[in-house]
């Protein structure tokens, strides 16, 4: 029995890694699409807005698949967390879902509409991208704050609280920070996807300078807030191994400025890779900080996991999909790697 429990703990830990990886891949891949959508709100040319949609037409739906995978992993391996967290985050996730649906409709039906309705699709595309980024960021901030559960012996704990408990100064801030982060990813994406000399690429290049420092400041502010309001974060960051966290901070700053250097030398693909590397380092640091919690002060990954039989069955059924999806994503990115111009407007 002890051996089975040990194996179950290992499998639970592995699925926690898979869950975090799925969320990270969604942020890296679809975050750039969302940021390009936010940027499109400030693009005046009707054809250039359409070209932004065309730039992501071959990959956006596959990028969003990672969010579905994350939801499936959460449901299949951490059902207690799934049930309580979705009750807690019902409002922001519903608004983010509305944004995703609206964005998909705008992308898929723009080319079927007459010009006035194409402009309406452009607005829907930009606003829905902003909504998804903001409320997705709010949901992350709300999760870090934790939420109350029932405590009835013999009964599965459930969320107890109001529909708007997720709203706090911190969650609002993480929503704003998420918008800044995806906007930076979006302008890097546009620089990489459009031909040199295109006006929209030049506009994105001008935005890069400003958004880069805003996003860097947002990261710094978020780290400070986390250290101040979350004892579990401060205990790890300023504990016996504080020097390791100092090295992590130096690494993030170094990678960020490598990205900035790549941007200045017009190495657009390298800039995206450095940006993604910075995000991945910060995500890994947050995972280590939060462990063993999946929702701080609410659920540990082991308390919220499925029973052994369900966990092993889910592993056998779904484990093989991850490498297939990674290969599929890589193939899509390779196929649609060429630069385009405003003449590729989505109509």
ZAMARGU-4260 file (C-alpha; in steps of 0.2 Angstrom, whole numbers, plus 5000, padded with zeros to 4 digits):
<rodrens>
0) 5000/5000/5000 | 5014/5012/5004 | 5022/5008/4987 | 5006/5012/4978 | 5004/5028/4988
5) 5022/5033/4983 | 5019/5029/4965 | 5003/5039/4966 | 5012/5054/4973 | 5025/5053/4958
10) 5011/5052/4945 | 5002/5066/4954 | 5017/5077/4954 | 5020/5073/4935 | 5002/5078/4931
15) 5005/5094/4941 | 5020/5098/4929 | 5010/5093/4914 | 4996/5105/4920 | 5008/5119/4922
20) 5016/5116/4906 | 5000/5116/4897 | 4996/5133/4905 | 5013/5140/4900 | 5012/5134/4882
25) 4995/5143/4881 | 5002/5159/4888 | 5017/5158/4876 | 5007/5154/4860 | 4990/5162/4862
30) 4997/5176/4872 | 5006/5183/4857 | 4989/5181/4847 | 4980/5190/4861 | 4993/5204/4862
35) 4992/5206/4843 | 4973/5208/4845 | 4975/5222/4859 | 4988/5231/4847 | 4975/5230/4833
40) 4964/5242/4843 | 4977/5255/4839 | 4979/5251/4821 | 4970/5263/4809 | 4971/5254/4792
45) 4957/5243/4789 | 4968/5231/4778 | 4982/5231/4791 | 4970/5225/4805 | 4964/5211/4793
50) 4982/5207/4790 | 4985/5204/4808 | 4971/5192/4808 | 4978/5183/4793 | 4995/5182/4802
55) 4988/5171/4815 | 4974/5162/4804 | 4984/5146/4803 | 4989/5144/4821 | 4977/5153/4833
60) 4965/5138/4836 | 4979/5126/4839 | 4987/5138/4851 | 4971/5139/4861 | 4970/5120/4862
65) 4983/5120/4876 | 4970/5129/4887 | 4958/5115/4884 | 4971/5103/4888 | 4975/5112/4904
70) 4956/5111/4909 | 4956/5092/4905 | 4971/5089/4915 | 4964/5099/4930 | 4947/5089/4928
75) 4955/5072/4926 | 4969/5073/4939 | 4963/5087/4951 | 4944/5086/4951 | 4942/5093/4969
80) 4952/5108/4964 | 4943/5109/4947 | 4926/5109/4956 | 4930/5122/4969 | 4941/5134/4959
85) 4929/5135/4945 | 4915/5140/4957 | 4926/5153/4964 | 4932/5160/4947 | 4915/5158/4938
90) 4913/5176/4934 | 4931/5180/4927 | 4931/5163/4918 | 4914/5166/4910 | 4920/5183/4904
95) 4936/5176/4897 | 4926/5162/4888 | 4915/5176/4881 | 4930/5184/4874 | 4937/5168/4867
100) 4921/5165/4858 | 4919/5182/4851 | 4937/5182/4845 | 4934/5166/4836 | 4919/5172/4828
105) 4928/5188/4822 | 4942/5179/4815 | 4932/5166/4806 | 4918/5177/4799 | 4927/5193/4795
110) 4931/5188/4777 | 4913/5184/4774 | 4906/5201/4779 | 4905/5218/4769 | 4917/5232/4774
115) 4906/5240/4787 | 4904/5223/4796 | 4922/5219/4794 | 4926/5235/4804 | 4914/5229/4817
120) 4923/5212/4817 | 4940/5221/4819 | 4933/5230/4835 | 4926/5213/4842 | 4943/5205/4839
125) 4953/5218/4848 | 4941/5221/4863 | 4938/5202/4865 | 4957/5200/4865 | 4959/5213/4879
130) 4945/5205/4889 | 4953/5187/4888 | 4970/5194/4893 | 4963/5205/4908 | 4951/5192/4915
135) 4963/5178/4913 | 4976/5188/4923 | 4963/5192/4936 | 4960/5174/4938 | 4978/5170/4941
140) 4979/5183/4954 | 4963/5177/4962 | 4970/5159/4963 | 4986/5165/4971 | 4976/5173/4985
145) 4967/5157/4988 | 4949/5154/4993 | 4939/5147/5008 | 4932/5129/5008 | 4918/5120/5018
150) 4925/5109/5032 | 4912/5096/5034 | 4919/5079/5040 | 4917/5065/5027 | 4911/5078/5013
155) 4922/5084/4999 | 4927/5102/5002 | 4918/5115/4991 | 4920/5134/4988 | 4911/5144/5001
160) 4910/5163/4996 | 4902/5175/4984 | 4903/5177/4966 | 4914/5192/4966 | 4926/5187/4980
165) 4939/5186/4966 | 4940/5205/4965 | 4954/5213/4974 | 4967/5226/4971 | 4980/5212/4968
170) 4969/5203/4955 | 4965/5219/4946 | 4984/5222/4946 | 4988/5205/4939 | 4974/5208/4925
175) 4983/5224/4920 | 5000/5216/4921 | 4994/5202/4910 | 4988/5214/4897 | 5005/5223/4897
180) 5014/5206/4895 | 5003/5199/4881 | 5004/5216/4872 | 5023/5215/4872 | 5022/5197/4865
185) 5010/5203/4852 | 5021/5217/4845 | 5035/5205/4844 | 5024/5193/4835 | 5019/5207/4822
190) 5037/5212/4820 | 5042/5194/4816 | 5027/5190/4804 | 5027/5206/4793 | 5039/5211/4780
195) 5052/5224/4783 | 5046/5241/4778 | 5028/5237/4781 | 5020/5252/4791 | 5012/5241/4803
200) 5029/5233/4807 | 5036/5250/4810 | 5022/5255/4821 | 5025/5238/4831 | 5043/5243/4832
205) 5039/5260/4840 | 5028/5251/4853 | 5041/5239/4857 | 5052/5251/4866 | 5038/5258/4877
210) 5029/5242/4881 | 5046/5233/4885 | 5049/5244/4900 | 5031/5245/4905 | 5031/5225/4906
215) 5048/5225/4915 | 5041/5237/4928 | 5025/5227/4930 | 5035/5211/4934 | 5045/5221/4947
220) 5030/5228/4955 | 5021/5210/4955 | 5036/5202/4963 | 5036/5216/4977 | 5018/5214/4980
225) 5019/5195/4981 | 5033/5196/4994 | 5023/5209/5004 | 5006/5200/5005 | 5010/5182/5003
230) 5020/5175/5018 | 5022/5158/5009 | 5031/5168/4995 | 5042/5178/5006 | 5047/5163/5017
235) 5055/5154/5001 | 5062/5170/4993 | 5070/5177/5009 | 5074/5160/5017 | 5090/5150/5018
240) 5092/5149/4999 | 5089/5167/4996 | 5104/5168/4985 | 5096/5156/4972 | 5081/5167/4970
245) 5094/5181/4968 | 5102/5172/4954 | 5084/5169/4946 | 5081/5187/4947 | 5097/5191/4938
250) 5094/5178/4925 | 5077/5186/4921 | 5084/5203/4919 | 5098/5196/4908 | 5086/5187/4897
255) 5075/5202/4896 | 5089/5213/4890 | 5095/5200/4878 | 5077/5201/4870 | 5079/5220/4870
260) 5096/5218/4861 | 5088/5206/4848 | 5074/5218/4845 | 5087/5233/4842 | 5096/5222/4829
265) 5080/5216/4820 | 5082/5198/4825 | 5064/5196/4827 | 5063/5177/4830 | 5077/5178/4842
270) 5068/5191/4852 | 5053/5180/4853 | 5063/5166/4859 | 5072/5176/4873 | 5055/5183/4878
275) 5047/5166/4879 | 5063/5160/4889 | 5060/5174/4901 | 5042/5170/4904 | 5047/5151/4906
280) 5060/5155/4919 | 5047/5166/4929 | 5034/5152/4927 | 5046/5139/4934 | 5051/5151/4948
285) 5033/5153/4953 | 5030/5134/4952 | 5044/5131/4964 | 5038/5145/4975 | 5020/5139/4976
290) 5024/5120/4978 | 5017/5110/4986 | 5001/5120/4984 | 4991/5120/4968 | 4980/5134/4976
295) 4990/5143/4990 | 4983/5140/5007 | 4968/5130/5000 | 4973/5114/4990 | 4990/5105/4989
300) 4993/5095/4974 | 4991/5079/4984 | 4975/5083/4993 | 4967/5089/4977 | 4972/5074/4966
305) 4961/5060/4960 | 4960/5043/4969 | 4974/5031/4962 | 4963/5021/4950 | 4956/5036/4942
310) 4973/5044/4941 | 4982/5029/4933 | 4967/5026/4921 | 4969/5045/4915 | 4987/5043/4913
315) 4986/5028/4902 | 4972/5036/4891 | 4979/5054/4889 | 4998/5053/4893 | 5002/5050/4874
320) 4994/5065/4868 | 5006/5078/4874 | 5021/5073/4862 | 5009/5072/4848 | 5002/5090/4851
325) 5019/5097/4853 | 5024/5090/4836 | 5008/5097/4829 | 5011/5114/4836 | 5030/5114/4830
330) 5024/5109/4812 | 5011/5123/4811 | 5023/5136/4817 | 5036/5130/4804 | 5023/5130/4790
335) 5017/5147/4793 | 5034/5155/4797 | 5035/5166/4782 | 5032/5185/4783 | 5017/5193/4775
340) 5011/5211/4770 | 4996/5221/4773 | 4990/5214/4756 | 4986/5198/4765 | 4971/5206/4774
345) 4959/5194/4780 | 4944/5197/4768
</rodrens>
